[in-house]
Amino acid sequence: MYRLGIDLGSSYTKGVLVDENNQMVDFHCVKSGYNFNNASAKIIAHFSEKYEIVYPVYTCGYGREQIQAAFISNSELIALAKAVFHLYHRACSIIDIGGQDTKFIQVNALGQVDKFKMNRKCAAGTGSFIEEIAFRLDVTPAEFTEFVKEATDEVKINSYCTVFAISEIIGMIKNGAILPNIILGIYNSIIARSIEMALVEDHLVITGGLPFMHPTIVSLFKDKYPDSDSPEHSQFLAAYGCVLLHSKISDFEN
């Protein structure tokens, strides 16, 4: 029997199946779309085909209350901090880059959230920023990663607004800027938007869907913060933390 954590995000809904030893054993992700009930139902149906799930399920994210199965909702910030501390067992800073917002979380040596900040002013610096630019340029995430390897110089993106940034990029292309240099500028723009939220003074953990889809951005973070990394399955950590918050097993017993 397994417990299920679901992170109902603005862009994607992520599910994590957790065993009795608090180990993640399976993962599934679907687009959230316009109906969180449908998204969560797809996650539950997917896991129910192969596993016996113990209810209630544990939820977080924008749609954490919009689920038809028995559930317990949780703060996404606290759930993410719980999962990261479970993995690292140390004080750290978290930058979580999601579809619609970027979060900064400071976790202390006890695993508690000392402070946090969210960027909600604009989608620039988030996953939707990349998706919109990729759509306009007709470039896939995999192509983004390949193109940036060919960059010879960074083209700085100055606009904070997604709409203006796209117009700025189109103007750059018109004036002869090559796509690899533009993509490097886009990645560095996202990093700049993230790190300006708060001062990073300890180990930096980079999480969220964007680092998973665009692993190059993790390497660029490391260039600026050598003491940083992004754990495997980082986009599922908030869902994982939802389960851990209700576990009776100590973080240090695994």
C-alpha positions as CSV (number, residue, x, y, z in Angstrom):
1,M,0.0,0.0,0.0
2,Y,1.3,3.4,-0.9
3,R,0.6,7.1,-0.1
4,L,0.1,9.6,-2.8
5,G,1.2,13.3,-2.9
6,I,-0.2,15.6,-5.6
7,D,1.1,19.1,-6.4
8,L,-1.7,20.8,-8.4
9,G,0.3,23.6,-10.1
10,S,-0.8,26.3,-12.4
11,S,0.7,24.6,-15.5
12,Y,1.3,21.0,-14.5
13,T,-0.1,18.6,-11.8
14,K,2.5,16.2,-10.4
15,G,2.0,13.0,-8.5
16,V,4.4,11.1,-6.3
17,L,3.9,7.6,-4.9
18,V,5.6,7.0,-1.6
19,D,6.2,3.7,0.2
20,E,6.1,2.8,3.9
21,N,9.8,3.7,4.2
22,N,9.2,7.2,2.8
23,Q,10.9,6.4,-0.5
24,M,9.6,7.8,-3.8
25,V,8.7,4.8,-5.9
26,D,6.9,6.3,-8.9
27,F,6.0,9.6,-10.6
28,H,3.5,11.0,-13.0
29,C,2.8,14.4,-14.4
30,V,-0.1,15.8,-16.5
31,K,-1.0,19.3,-17.7
32,S,-3.3,21.0,-15.2
33,G,-5.4,22.6,-17.9
34,Y,-8.6,24.4,-16.8
35,N,-9.9,21.8,-14.4
36,F,-7.8,20.7,-11.4
37,N,-10.4,18.0,-10.6
38,N,-9.7,16.3,-13.9
39,A,-5.9,16.7,-13.6
40,S,-5.9,15.1,-10.1
41,A,-8.3,12.3,-11.3
42,K,-5.8,11.5,-14.1
43,I,-3.0,11.2,-11.5
44,I,-5.0,9.0,-9.2
45,A,-6.2,6.8,-12.1
46,H,-2.7,6.4,-13.4
47,F,-1.3,5.1,-10.1
48,S,-4.4,3.1,-9.2
49,E,-3.8,0.8,-12.2
50,K,-0.7,-0.7,-10.6
51,Y,-0.8,0.3,-6.9
52,E,-3.1,0.2,-4.0
53,I,-3.3,3.8,-2.6
54,V,-4.0,4.7,1.0
55,Y,-6.4,7.6,1.3
56,P,-6.5,10.5,2.0
57,V,-4.1,11.8,-0.6
58,Y,-1.9,14.8,0.3
59,T,-2.1,17.9,-1.9
60,C,-0.5,21.3,-2.4
61,G,-0.4,23.9,-5.1
62,Y,-2.9,26.3,-6.7
63,G,-5.6,23.6,-7.0
64,R,-4.9,21.8,-3.7
65,E,-8.6,22.1,-2.6
66,Q,-10.0,21.1,-6.0
67,I,-9.9,17.3,-5.8
68,Q,-12.8,14.9,-5.6
69,A,-11.0,12.1,-3.6
70,A,-10.4,12.3,0.1
71,F,-7.5,14.7,0.7
72,I,-5.5,16.7,3.2
73,S,-4.2,20.0,1.7
74,N,-0.8,21.5,2.7
75,S,1.2,24.7,2.1
76,E,3.4,24.2,-1.0
77,L,6.2,26.2,0.7
78,I,6.3,24.1,3.8
79,A,5.9,20.8,1.8
80,L,8.8,21.8,-0.5
81,A,11.0,22.8,2.4
82,K,10.2,19.5,4.1
83,A,11.2,17.5,1.1
84,V,14.5,19.4,0.5
85,F,15.5,19.1,4.2
86,H,14.7,15.4,4.1
87,L,17.2,15.0,1.2
88,Y,19.9,17.3,2.5
89,H,19.6,17.4,6.3
90,R,21.0,20.9,6.4
91,A,20.2,24.6,6.3
92,C,19.9,25.8,2.7
93,S,18.2,28.2,0.3
94,I,15.7,27.0,-2.2
95,I,14.9,28.7,-5.5
96,D,11.8,27.0,-7.1
97,I,11.1,28.1,-10.6
98,G,7.5,27.1,-11.6
99,G,5.1,27.8,-14.4
100,Q,3.7,31.0,-13.0
101,D,5.9,32.1,-10.2
102,T,9.4,31.8,-8.7
103,K,9.8,31.1,-4.9
104,F,12.7,31.7,-2.6
105,I,12.7,29.7,0.6
106,Q,15.2,29.9,3.4
107,V,15.3,26.7,5.4
108,N,17.1,26.6,8.8
109,A,19.1,23.8,10.5
110,L,15.9,22.4,12.0
111,G,14.2,22.1,8.6
112,Q,11.8,25.1,9.3
113,V,11.0,27.9,6.9
114,D,12.8,31.0,8.2
115,K,11.6,33.3,5.4
116,F,10.2,33.1,1.9
117,K,9.5,35.4,-1.0
118,M,7.4,34.9,-4.2
119,N,7.7,36.8,-7.5
120,R,4.2,37.4,-8.7
121,K,4.7,40.7,-10.5
122,C,5.2,39.2,-13.9
123,A,5.7,35.8,-15.6
124,A,9.2,36.8,-16.7
125,G,11.6,34.5,-15.0
126,T,9.2,31.6,-14.8
127,G,8.3,28.5,-16.9
128,S,5.6,30.3,-18.8
129,F,8.2,32.9,-19.9
130,I,10.3,30.2,-21.6
131,E,7.2,28.5,-23.0
132,E,5.9,31.7,-24.6
133,I,9.3,32.5,-26.1
134,A,9.7,28.9,-27.3
135,F,6.3,29.0,-29.0
136,R,7.1,32.3,-30.8
137,L,10.5,31.0,-31.9
138,D,9.2,27.5,-32.7
139,V,11.9,25.9,-30.5
140,T,11.5,23.0,-28.2
141,P,13.0,22.7,-24.7
142,A,15.5,20.2,-26.0
143,E,16.5,22.5,-28.8
144,F,16.9,25.3,-26.3
145,T,19.5,23.2,-24.5
146,E,21.3,22.3,-27.7
147,F,21.3,25.8,-29.1
148,V,22.8,27.3,-26.0
149,K,25.9,25.1,-26.4
150,E,26.7,27.1,-29.5
151,A,26.5,30.5,-27.8
152,T,29.6,32.6,-28.2
153,D,28.4,35.7,-26.3
154,E,25.4,36.6,-24.2
155,V,22.7,38.9,-25.5
156,K,21.3,40.7,-22.5
157,I,17.5,40.6,-22.1
158,N,16.4,43.8,-20.4
159,S,12.6,43.6,-20.4
160,Y,10.9,42.4,-17.2
161,C,7.6,41.8,-19.0
162,T,7.1,38.6,-21.1
163,V,5.3,40.5,-23.9
164,F,8.0,43.2,-24.1
165,A,10.8,40.6,-23.8
166,I,9.4,38.8,-26.9
167,S,9.3,42.1,-28.8
168,E,12.9,42.8,-27.7
169,I,14.0,39.3,-28.8
170,I,12.4,39.7,-32.2
171,G,14.1,43.0,-32.6
172,M,17.5,41.4,-31.8
173,I,16.9,38.7,-34.4
174,K,16.1,41.4,-37.0
175,N,19.3,43.1,-36.1
176,G,21.4,40.0,-36.7
177,A,21.7,38.4,-33.2
178,I,22.1,34.7,-33.4
179,L,19.7,32.4,-31.6
180,P,22.2,30.6,-29.3
181,N,23.4,33.9,-27.9
182,I,19.8,35.0,-27.4
183,I,18.9,31.8,-25.6
184,L,21.9,32.2,-23.3
185,G,20.6,35.7,-22.5
186,I,17.1,34.3,-21.8
187,Y,18.5,31.7,-19.3
188,N,20.7,34.3,-17.6
189,S,17.7,36.7,-17.4
190,I,15.7,34.0,-15.5
191,I,18.6,33.5,-13.2
192,A,18.9,37.2,-12.6
193,R,15.2,37.5,-11.8
194,S,15.5,34.6,-9.3
195,I,18.6,35.6,-7.4
196,E,17.5,39.2,-7.0
197,M,14.7,38.0,-4.8
198,A,16.9,37.4,-1.8
199,L,20.5,37.0,-0.7
200,V,21.8,33.5,-1.0
201,E,24.2,32.8,1.8
202,D,24.4,29.0,2.0
203,H,23.9,25.9,-0.1
204,L,21.4,26.6,-2.9
205,V,18.9,24.0,-4.1
206,I,17.2,24.6,-7.4
207,T,13.9,23.0,-7.9
208,G,10.8,23.2,-10.1
209,G,9.7,22.2,-13.5
210,L,12.0,24.6,-15.3
211,P,15.3,23.2,-14.1
212,F,14.0,19.7,-15.1
213,M,13.0,20.8,-18.6
214,H,16.1,23.0,-19.1
215,P,19.0,21.4,-17.2
216,T,21.4,23.9,-18.7
217,I,20.0,26.5,-16.4
218,V,21.3,24.5,-13.5
219,S,24.8,24.6,-14.9
220,L,24.5,28.4,-15.3
221,F,23.4,28.7,-11.7
222,K,26.4,26.7,-10.6
223,D,28.7,29.1,-12.5
224,K,27.3,31.9,-10.2
225,Y,26.9,29.7,-7.1
226,P,29.3,26.8,-7.1
227,D,27.7,25.6,-3.9
228,S,24.4,24.7,-5.6
229,D,22.7,21.8,-7.2
230,S,19.3,20.5,-8.3
231,P,18.2,17.1,-7.0
232,E,16.7,14.4,-9.2
233,H,13.0,14.7,-9.8
234,S,13.1,18.3,-8.5
235,Q,9.7,19.1,-10.0
236,F,8.1,16.4,-7.8
237,L,9.5,17.5,-4.5
238,A,6.5,19.6,-3.3
239,A,4.2,16.6,-3.8
240,Y,6.7,14.4,-2.0
241,G,6.9,16.8,0.9
242,C,3.1,16.7,1.3
243,V,3.4,13.0,2.2
244,L,6.5,13.6,4.4
245,L,4.6,16.2,6.4
246,H,2.2,13.5,7.6
247,S,4.8,10.7,8.1
248,K,5.6,9.3,11.5
249,I,9.1,8.3,10.3
250,S,11.9,10.7,11.3
251,D,13.8,12.4,8.5
252,F,17.0,10.9,9.9
253,E,15.8,7.3,9.9
254,N,16.2,6.8,6.1
